[in-house]
Amino acid sequence: MRRQPWQPSLRNRLLRAWLARRGQAAVNVAGPHATADLELVSQVRSRTPLLLGDVPALQLLACVRATSDVPGALAEAGVFAGGSARLICEAKGDRALHLFDVFETLQAESADGTPETPAAAAVRSHFQRLHAKEADVRRTLARYSDVSFHTGVFPETAAALAGTSFSFVHLDLDLEGATLAALEFFCPRLAPGALLVADDFGSAPVEAAFRAYFRSRAATIIRLPWAQGIVVSAGAGPTA
């Protein structure tokens, strides 16, 4: 008896077509590890504001785990309420994690009348009152070890880490200038095999920052269809 080729049901075809017209896709996860990761994402989302969709969140977990044998610390620039940082903590093991965000520091006018830097002004203008409080994020991540907070405008807050090598970096900064500054700081400090994951990779400001930084630099950059970009490092990390 000749076996007929498998065909998706009419219901599945209609569902996938409906999702495709809306820029969405149905994704099947396979195996107990994938199921557990999806449950982990769901748990984090129920307890902490998480701006990532399920697929980008699963990709973030996979990338953190993929660098488990790469020497160096981890970093996230653009923390908001700590949802993605919590996912990173679940997968990082005992590696150090450095978190960079302005949190609530730009919500009040400077008391001494000191003019803002252009970077600070751009962050204030873009995010306005959309922010999380550092104390709340600290409580969210309190049970995880070796998590350091660097509060203020990047890259000034990273000066003390100039000699640090990184195995994994997550960027979610929205702005062209901030993203470019983060690439300029982190990319030369990525260990061989390190991964840098950029959120909102399909947005014009983030793409412009990547074009500017990598215009004269060779790099392996993976563009994912759910608005993430991944830089695979072949570098040697900092020499300091």
N, C-alpha and C positions, 0 to 999 in steps of 0.2 A: 504494500500500500504506500503510495507516494505521500510524503508528509508535506502539507501545505505550509508555505512560509508564514511566520508569525505576523500578524497585523494588529495594530492597536485598535481597541474598540472605538466605535463611533463617538461614544461619550468622551473618551480620552482625547481623540482628535479634535473634537469641538472645544474642549477645555483648553488644550494647548494653543489652538488658533485664537481663542478669545484672549488668553493671556498674552500671546505674542503681539496682538494689536495694541496692547497696553504697555508694551515694553517689559513684560514679566515672563517668567518661565516656571514650569513645574519641575522640581528637582527631587529625585529619589535618593535617599541615603541607604547604604547597604552595610550590613554587618553590625555587630554589637557596639563597636567603638564609635561608629558614626551615629548610631542611635543615642548613645550616651552623650556624645557631644551636642547633639540637637537638644537633648533634655537639659544639658548644662546651659546652653544659650537661652532656653526658655526660662530657666530658673533665674538667671542673671537679669533677664528682661523684666521679670515679675517683681524684682527687688530694687533694681537700679535703672534709671533712664539709660537706654542703649539706643544710639542713633543708627547703628548698623542693622541691615536686614539679616535674615538668617544665613544666607549664603556667604556674604562678606564676613560675618562673625565666625562661621565655620572655617573659612579661609584663613582668618587671623589666627585661630587656634592651631591650624595645621602649620602655618609658617613659624609660629613660636616654637612648636615642637620640632620642626625640621632643623632648627638651629641649636638644638640642645647640646650638641657636641662642638659647637663653634665657641671659641673663647671670647669673653667680653661680656659687658653689661647689656641690659636692654633699656630702651627709652621709648617714651611716648610724648609727643609734642602736640598739645591740643587735647586736654583731658575731659573737659566739661564736667559731668557728674560722676565720672569714674566707671561707666559701664564697660567700655572696651578695656580699660586698665584692669578691671576685675577679671575679665576673660584672660588677659595676658598673665595675671597672677596665678590663675588656675593651671596654666601650662608651663610656667617659667622654671619650675623647680626651685633650686636655691640660688639662682642668679640674681644679681642686683637689678632693680628696676628704678629708673630715674624718670620722674613725671614733671613736665613743663606746662604751665598754664598761668594766665593772669588771674584766674578766679575772679574775686570781687574787687581786686585792687584798683581797677580803672573806673569804678562806678561813682566815686566821689571826686570832686574837683580838688586839685592840689591846694593844700592849705597855705603854702608859702608863695603861691603864685608862680612857681617854677614852670616854664613852658614845657609842654610835652615834646618828646622826640617824634619824628614822623612815623616811626613804627608804632608807638603807643597811640598816636592819634588815629592811625589807620585801623587798629584793633578796636578802639572805642567806637569809631564811626560805624564799623561793620557789625559788631555784635551788640552795641548799645547796652541794653539791660539783660541780654540773654547770657547768663553766667551761672555758675554754681559756686557755693561757698567752700573754701578750702577745708574748713573744719568738718563739713558734712562729708566730703570725699575722704578725708582722713579716717572718719568713723567707718565709712563703707569698706575701706581697705585695711582696717586695723588688724585683722587676724592674719594678714599675710606678712611674711618676713622680708626684710631688706628692701623696703620701698622708700625712696627719698623724694621729697617735694622740692621743686625749684620754682618759686612763685614770682611772677613778674613778666616782663616783656622779653621774649626770646630775640636774639641770642645772648643778651647780657647775662641772663641767668645761667648760662652754660659755661661761663668763663673758667670756673673752678674744675671743669671736667675736660680741659683741653688735652690732657694726656691720657684720656680714657679710650679704650677700644670697645667697639660695640658689636654684638652678634645679631641683634634685632632692633629695628626702629620702626615705630608706627607714627606717621604724620597725619594729622587731621586739623590743619590750620586755616583752610579756606582761602586765605589771601595769597596773592602772588609774591609780595615782598617777604612775608613771613615764611612761606614755603621755600623760596629761594635761599633765605638765610639759613633755614634748617638743612637744606641740601649742602650748602657750603660748609656747614659745621660738621654734619654727620658723615657725609660720603667719604672724606679723606680718613675718617676714623673707623670705617667698617673693616672688620677682620675678613680674611678670605673665607668665602662661603656664607657670609652674613647676608641677611635679607632686610631691605627697607620697603615697607608697605605704605603706600600713599592712598588715603581715602579721597573721594571726590575727584578721581583722576580724570574724569571726563569733563570737568568744569574748565572754563576758559582760563581763570587765574592760575589754577594748579598746572594745567598744561603749559601755559606760558612760562612758568617758573622752571619746569622740567626742560623745555626747549632752550631756555637761556643757559641753564647750568650744563646741560649735556651737548650743547652745540659743538664744542671742540673736545669732547671727552668720549672715549669709547665706553660702552656699557651695555649690559644685557638688561633690557627693560621689558617686562611682560605686562601687556595691557589686557586686563580681564574685563569681560562684558558687563560686569556689575559695578563699574566705576571704581575699581581698585587698580593700582599699578604696583608692580613689584620690581625692585632693582636687586639684581643678584651681584654681589660684590666679588671682585677678583683682587681687591686691594690688599695692602699689607698692614692697614691700621696706622695709628700715629707712631711716629718715630721718637717722640719726646719721652 
